[in-house]
Amino acid sequence: MGSGIDAPAGLADSAGALADGRTTATRLVTEALARIEASQGTLNAFRHLRADAALAEAAEADRRLEAGGRLPLLGVPVAVKDDTDVAGMPTYFGCAGELPPATADSEAVRRLRAAGAVIVGKTNSCELGQWPFTEGTAFGATRNPWHTGHTPGGSSGGSAAAVAAGLVPAALGSDGAGSVRIPAAWTHLVGIKPQRGRISVHPHRDAFQGLTVNGPLARTVADAALLLDAVAGAHPDDPHRPPPVEASAAARRDPGRLRIALAWRPPLTLTGTAPHPEVRRAVTEIAEALARLGHHVEEARPRYGLIGLGFVPRATAGIAELAARHPEPALLDPRTRSALRTGTRLGGRVVRAAREREVRQHRRIGALFHPSRGRSGQGFDVLLTPTTALPPPRIGRFDGLSAWRTDVAITEACPYAWPWNVLGWPGINVPAGFTRDGLPVGAQLLGPSRSEERLISLAAQLEADRRWYEHRPPAAPEG
């Protein structure tokens, strides 16, 4: 892999250099803005920059640093996805048209600011976060830094492209069906989908009927954990309030010897999906590395059941709720309008029934983690699966498809991630390597409720062995 992009230090290293006086926030933010501007014509990772405000905030951070102020991310440039309210900026969420600026920061942004971070801009997302590609009439196509003819994934594709290309050291995304983990897999990043409620989605009370959570994208486990620690916590109005975790401490801790279930078969989708041979090879290498590190790895088959019956009504109802608020519905993609109609039909009692199924789904799928599963009668600690079934598709692969054909195509590509959104449980994408064409693919480490610390410790141990952070995209990726 190439190393031509002059990328910045990571999140933790940038924070340390600022605290030690080895650089300034003004310099880091100025350089980040310059990289973004230089890459925009190629990668198109950002929908909006807030250059003047970010530079003013960097200057204020420098004054605080010089006066001895210390915060976890004081003066460090970061980006957020364009489904996230930043006061004074529209929240387009991939849509065309004119929308009013947000009047207040979201809770996640408020916590980023409280940690001292400087938000340089908002990254591209597909329309209302529906698809695992980041393309749309409102902004064009966001491209993969590894091969610009391919998508970086979605819906947090802009955040993933920005971090993978070294435009910013870390970014916030959101994950409603794999939308952090999928772009992380396809851009060679660490992406954490935390427990539902770990990071507030306020001003939404229960985004996409409980499917969507916010999560960090970074090049290393330590950086992703640091960002998670900075933004974690509930708003007073949040319905889900898991007890706190210490993600950064977990990244420095040995996970112990774990029992890991390796599952190749995805939930029933009626598409006959199987992992691409190069995805299977890469994930097999991850499993072999985990076994070499002392873990017990055994093939198993989670009892997913008909979990899709709990996903589709919630997902389409969530799209309908957001689409109905758009001031110019005619500007929405025809596939979005189709989802709006479906979500409206499936709202009310159907959605309530889908949510009520979650308790039974917890019991059935959670049995994997309980005693009596596995050949020894012990439960598993972690589930390992591919993050996606296919490598990143080419730009334009989904153009012109009907809503139905789009759903089939994305289900064939990405059948593994969404069940954990239904359950509300945590998962982490880890880089699994590259295809022969140099396209990144990933593996996901999945756990039961509130198991982020174990997953983070395991991912950090794997990272120390695999050293995936040493690989960077080439300076001028080829299509």
N, C-alpha and C positions, 0 to 999 in steps of 0.2 A: 504494500500500500504506500501511496505517496505521502509526503509531509510538506507540501509546498505552501499551504496556507499559514500565514504568520498569525497564529491564534494567540489569544491572551492566556494568562494564567487562569487556572480554575477558580472556582468560587472561594474556596478556603484559602488558597494561595493569595488571591487578590486581597481578601480581607486581612490576611496576615501582613502583606506588604504595605497596606495602608496603615495599619496599626503601628508598624515598625518604622514608618517614615521613609520607606524605600520608593514610594511613588505617591501620587496624589489622586484624589477622586477626579479632579478636573482633567488630568491626563487620561485616566482610564475611560472616562465617559467620552471625552473628545475622540479618543482612538476608536471606541466602540461605534460612535456615530459615523466616523469616517469609513469604517469597514462596512457598515450597513449600507451607506450611500453607494459605495463602490460595488457592492454585490447585488444591489436591488435589480438592476437590469438583467442579471443572470439568474439569481435564485428567487427573487421576489418573495422574501420571507416576511416582510412587514407590511401591514395595512396603513399604519400611522406612526410617525415619529413625534416625539415631544422634545425636540432638540433644545429650544431655548429654556424650557422649564427644567429639563434634565441638567443642563449646564449650570443653571442657577442653584439647583439643589446640590450639585457636586461642589460648587464653591462654598456653600454653607457647610457641607460635610467636611471640607478641608479646614474650615474655621473651627469646627467642633473637634476634629482630630488634633489640630495644633494646640487646642486648649486642654487636651488630655481626655476628650470624650471617647468612650469605647462602647460600641454596639456590635452585635454579631456580623452585620453586613454594612457597616457604616461606610458609605461612599462607593459601594460596589455596584456596577451597572448590571441590571437584569431586564428581562422582557416578560410581558404577560400576554396571554392569548386574547384575541378580540371577542371573547364571550364574557370578559371580565370588566366590570365597571371601574373606570378611572375618572375621577371627577374632572369635568371640563372637556371630556372626549366622548364622541358617540361610541356606542357599543353595537357595531354593525353585525357581528357574529356571521360574517361571510355574505351578508345580504347587500343587494343594491338598493339605491334610493337614499333619501335624506332622513336621518334620524336625529333627534335632539341630543345634545351632550348629556352625559350622566351628571346628576347634581351632587353625587357623593361617591366616595370610594367604596368598592365592595369590601367585605371584612378581610378577605385575603390580601388585598392591596393595602388596607389600613395596617395590617400586621407587617407586611413587607416594609412599609415606610417606618413603622415603629422600630424595626430591626436596623434601620439606616440605609436600606437599599435605595438606589436611584433607578427608577423605571424609565428606560430610554424610549420605549414604544410598545405598540400592540401588534402581535403577529397574526398572520393570516390563518383563517380557518375556512373549511368548506361551509356551505350554507346551513346554519343551525346545527352544525356538528354531526351531520347524518352519515357521512361516508368516510372510508379510509383512504381518501385522496383529498388534496387541497387544491381544488380547481373550481373556478366559477366565473360567470360573466362580470361580476362586480369588481374583480381584481386580477383575473387571469389565472395563471398556473404558478404555484410555488414548486420549485424544483429541488431535487435531491443533490446535495453537494458531492456525493460520491459518483453519481452519473446524472447529468442534468437532463437527460432524456427520460428519466424515471421520476415517479412521485416520491416524496419523502414520507408518504402516508398521511393519515388524517385521523381525527380532525385537527389535532394539534400539530399539523405539519409545518406551519410557520415557525412555531417554537422549536421543533426538532431541527429544522433546517438551520435556524439561527445558531443553535448551540453546536451542532455538528460542524458547521462551517467556521466556528470560532468567532462569530460576530459578538456574542455575549457569553459569559462563562456558564450561565444557567438560565432557565426560563420556566415559567409556570404554564402548565397545560391543564386540560380537563379530560376526564375519561368516563364516557357513558356506555361504551360498548368495546373498549379497548383503545380509546382515542389518545391516551398517553403511551400505552405499551406498544401499540402497532407502529406509530412513527418512530418510537425509540428503537424498535427492532430493525426498521428499514433505514435507519441512519446511524447505527452503531453507537447507541447511547444507553445509559441507565435511565429507566422511566419507572417511577413508583406510582401505583394506584393504591392509595391508602384506604383504610377502613372508612366506611360511610360515616361522615360526621367528623373525621379527623381534622380536615381543613374545611372551614365554613364555606358554604356556597351562597351565603347572604349577599345580596338582597333576595335571592330565591330561598324559599323555605325548605324545599325538598326537590331539588332540580331533577327534571325528567322522571318524575314519580319515583325518586330515590335511586335511580340508576347512576346519575352523574356525580362524580367527585372531582375535586381539583388535585393535581399532583405535579411533582417536579420532574424536569428533564435535565440531565447533566452528563458529563463525560465519565465521572467516577461516582462510586457509591458514596464516598464521603461528602462530595459536593451535593448530591441529591439529598442525602440525610440532613445536611446543614440547611438547605432550603426548606425541607419539610419541617424541621424544628422551628424555623423562623416564621412560617405561616400557619402552623397548627394551632388549633384552638377554636372554640365555639363563639358565635354571636349569641347574645341573650335570647334571641327568638328561635334559635336552631332547635329542631326536634331530636336530633341525634347528637349525643354527647359522650363519646367513648372516653375512658380515663386517659390521661396523658401518657405519651411514650417519650423516650430519650433516644432519638434516632441516631444522633452523632455518636453517643456513647456505644450504641449497639454496633456501629460500623467499626469500632475499635475492639470489639469483643469476639473471642472465639465462639463459634456456634455450638461446640460440642459435637459428638457423633450423632447424626440424625438418620432417621429412616425416611427415605425419599421414594415416592411412587412416581414411576415414569409412565405417562399415558399418551398413546398415539391417537386413539380414536376420539374425535370430537363429539359433542352432543349431536343428536339426531337433527339433521337439517334438510334431508331429502335431496341433497346435491351429490351424494356419493364422494364427498371430499376426502382426500388423503394427502398427507404432506408430500410436497415436491421432493424428489430424491436428494437434492442438495440441502434442503431444509432438514430432512431426516438425518443426513450425514452430520450436519453441524450440531444438531441437538444431541445426537448420539455421542459426539465428542464431549459435549457438556456433561452428559451422564457419566461418561468414562472418567472425566476429570473429577467429578464429585466422588466417585468410587475410589479413585486414587488418593483423594484427600481423607479417606477413612469412613465415608458415609456408606450406609447400606442402601443400594439402589435396586429396586425391584419393579418390574412392569406390573401395572394394575389398571383397573378400569373403573373410574368413578361412575356412580349410578346417577347419571344426569337426568334420566327420565325424560319427560316432555317439558323440559325447562323453558323451551321456546314459547310455550303458552303463557308463561309468566313474563316474558320479555316483550313480545310484540305489542300487546296493548299498552304497556307502560311507555315504551319508546315512542310509538306513534302519538299517544296522548300528549307526551312531552313536546313533541314537534308541533302538534296542533296548538298547544297553549302559547308557544312562542310565535308561531306563524300568524295566529289570529291578532297579535298585537301590532303587526307590521302595518304602517300607514298606507302602503301601496302594494297590496297583495298580488297585483298583476305582474309585478317585477320579480316575484319569486320563481324559482325553477319549477317547471311543470311537475317534477318528481316531489318537490316539497308540497305543492298544492295537492298532489295525490295523497301524500302522508297526512296532510291536514284533514282531508275528507275521511280517511281511514281512522285517524285518531279521534275525530269527532264521533264517529259511529261507535268506536270501542271505548269511549269515555264512560264515566259514571259507574254503573254496576259491574261492567266487565273489568275495568281497571281495579276496582275495589276487590273483586274476586281474584285477580292476578296477584295483587299485593298480599292477600290473605294466604295464598299458596306458599309464600316465602318461608313460613315457619316449617312446613312439611319439607320444603326443598333443603332447608338447613339441616334437618334431621337426616334426610336420605343421602345427600352428598357429603354431609359432615361425618357420616359413618366411616368414611375413608380414614379419618383422623382418630378414630376411636379403637380401643382394643378389640381383637378378633379379626381385624383385617390384616392381610399379609400372611405369608406362609408360616410365620412364627406365632401368629395370634396376636401380634402387637399392632397398634394403630400406626399410621404414618404421621410424620411431622410436617412434611412438605410435599406438594404435588409439582412435578416438572412436566411441562408440555411445550411443544412449539408455541411461539407467540402468534405466528401466522402459518398458513399452509403453503403459501407461495412467496417467492421473492418479490420485491417492489415492482408493481406493474409500470408500464410505460405511460408517460403523459398522454392523455387523450384516450386511454383505453376504455373509459366509461362514457365518452362523449356520445350523445345521440341515443342512448339506451332509454327504454321505457322505465318506469318505476319498478316494474316487476323484474325486468332483465337486469337492472342495476342491483336489485336486492339479491338475485341469484348469483351474479358475478362477485359481489363483495362477500357473500357467504362462502363461496368457493375459496376465496383468497384468505378470509379471516374468520374461521369458525371457532377458534379456541378461546378468545378473550372475553366475550360478552357474558358467559354464565356467572363470572365473579362479580359483575355489576348487579345482576339479579340478587345475588346473595349478599352483596354489600361488604364482602371480605377483601383483604389486601392481597396484592400481587406485585411482582417486580419483573420488568423485562431486563434481561442481561444480554449483552452482545454475544452471539454464538459463532461469529465468523462471517465468511464471505462465500458467495458462489464463485464459480470459475470465471465469471464475468466481472467479479469485483463488487457485486451487490451485497449489502449487509443483510443478515437475517438474525433472528433473536430467539431466545428461549425464555419462558416465564416460570418463575418460582411463585407458587400459589400456596396460601395457608388458610387456616380456619380463622374465625373471628378474632380480631385484635392481635394478630401474630406478626405485626410489622417488624418488631425488634429481631425476632428469629430470622425472618426473611432477609433483613438488612445485614445481619451478621454473616449469614450464609453467602449472600452476594458479595460481601467484602472479602471473604475468604477465597471465593472463586476468582474474584478480580486480582487478588495478589498472585494467584497461580497463573491466570490467563493473560494478565497485563494488557487488556484490550485498549486501554487509554493510550498506548504507544502508537496506535494506528490512527492516522488522520486522513481526511480526503485529499486528493491531489489538488494542486493550485488551480488547474483548469480542467475540471472533470469533462469527460467525453460523453456525448449522448449515446 
